[in-house]
Amino acid sequence: MAEIDRYYAYQTLFSGRKAVPKMEFLKKLEISPATFKRDLAMLRDRLNTPILYDRDLGGYRLENPDAFQQLPGLWFSQEEALALMTIQTMIGQLEPGLLGPKLKPLQTRLNKILETQGADANVLSQRIRVVHAGKRRMPLKSFELVAKATVDRKQVEIVHLNRQSGESVKRIISPQQLIHYRDNWYVDAWCHLRGGVRSFSIDAIEHCLLLEHDAKDIDREQLLKTMQSGYGIFGGQANAWAELKFTPERARWVQHEEWHPDQKGTLHKDGSYTLQVPYSDERELIGDILRMGPDVKVLGPAPLVKQMKDALQKMQKQYA
């Protein structure tokens, strides 16, 4: 009998009884005394199930009759527990306060499991570090409401700040998916005001109200085509391909990077590297190209080349 099957078998044997004799466990579960001893240790130490031997009743009983009902049917090996603890630690550093309180009971349980196996979970926080770049402060309440609406398939009324225009607009959205992109959270949603799919930065949501109306569902393939066919978070339906040529020095890094799932790359004999990526909105793409400085040259298309020239001329005027 597998461990998980024995767990439920123990639960069945204890159900509605004050105590269960040892021999009944051995017979019903078809296990040896040594296995029974290991099971007791596992149930007590790993699953926090308080099983006690009662001499007066002549068997084992639960200190808390609801112990099994209070515990999820989860069994973790040391490797699995360590992996979950690693994820928990990374989430805590990624967005402090976001999921930590919700996962605190699980974290406590995982700590105890690892301790019984000779591992120290506390060292994880000292050995794992998440470095942020360009992270913006996000209102926790807005994230929680948007996340709940996304999972429960409900509409949300938001007041969203358009940073380009500086205008705050009230609108109703039907969240489709949450995106964590470059250290910031976004929600792809159907905008009932504009009648189309839009991406909203959650940190720019000034007010958020969960509604009772069911969310409008968008076909998954259509959503991906609309929001992820182009470069960057602005996504959109790609209508052009940027062709970038990197110097041999920069190519050592860029040839291993994924700028877009549909990108095309060519490594040349001189060590230089040509990268082609689809895009619909050039704003983020231009910013990433400028970060590369003189290590990249835009070969096409012509409108993107002109926009790069204009941007560089404006930059040069700043230092004239």
C-alpha positions, 0 to 999 in steps of 0.5 A: 500500500502506498503512503498516501493510501495508508494515510487515508486508511489511518483516517478511516480507522480513527473515524468515529472511534476513541482508540484503535489497538496496534494489532488492528493497524498491522492487520488492516494495513498489512504492515510490519511493526517497524513500518507502523512505527515509521508511520506514527513518526511521520504522522506526528512530525511531518503532518502534525497529527497528534496520535497518542497511546492510551493505556486505559483504552488499550490503543492509539487515539487522536488528541484532537479528533479533527486532526485529519480534517484540518490537514490537507492530504499533501505528502512531501519528500525533502526535495519537494519541501525544499523546492516549495520553500525555495519558491516561497522565499523567492515570492517573498522577495519578489513582492514582499507582503503579496503572498507571504501572509496567505502562505504563512501556514504552509511555510510553517509546515514546510519548515517542520518537515525539513527540520525532521529531515535534518535540513534548515529552511532558515538558510534559504533566505540568506542564500537566495537573493532576488534583484529588482530593476525598475520596480514600481510601488504597487497598491496591494489592495488593487492587486488582490482585487484584480487577482480575485476577479481574474480567478473568479471571472468577475468584472472590475471597475477601475480608475486607471492613470494613463501616464502618457497623457496624465489623464485618469479614466474610469472604466470597467474591465473583464480581467483575462490574465495577470502578467509579471513583466520586468518586475512589475504587474500588469493585467490583460483585460477586455475594456468595456469602455474601448471595446477591445483588449488592453493591458493595464499596469496595476500600479497605475490603478488609482481605484478598484471595485469588484463587481458582481457581473460576470467577466467577458471571456476572450478566446485564449488563442485570440488573446495571445495573438492580440497581446503577445504577437508583438514585442514587449508589454505593449504587445498588440498585433505585430505589423513590422519586423525590426532587424538589429545588428549587434557587434561581436562583443555584444553578440556573445550575450544577445545570441542567447537572449530571447527578445520574442518567442518568434524571433529570428537570429543569425550569427555571422562569421565575424562574430556579429549577430543579426536579430529580427523581432516582430513589433507593433508598438516601438516605444519599448523596443526603442528603449531597449535598443538605446540601452545597447548604445553603440553595440547595436545598429538598426537595419530596418524597417525605415520608419524605425531607423528614422525614429532611432535617428530622431531619438539620438538627435534629441539626446545629443541636444541634451548635451550640446 
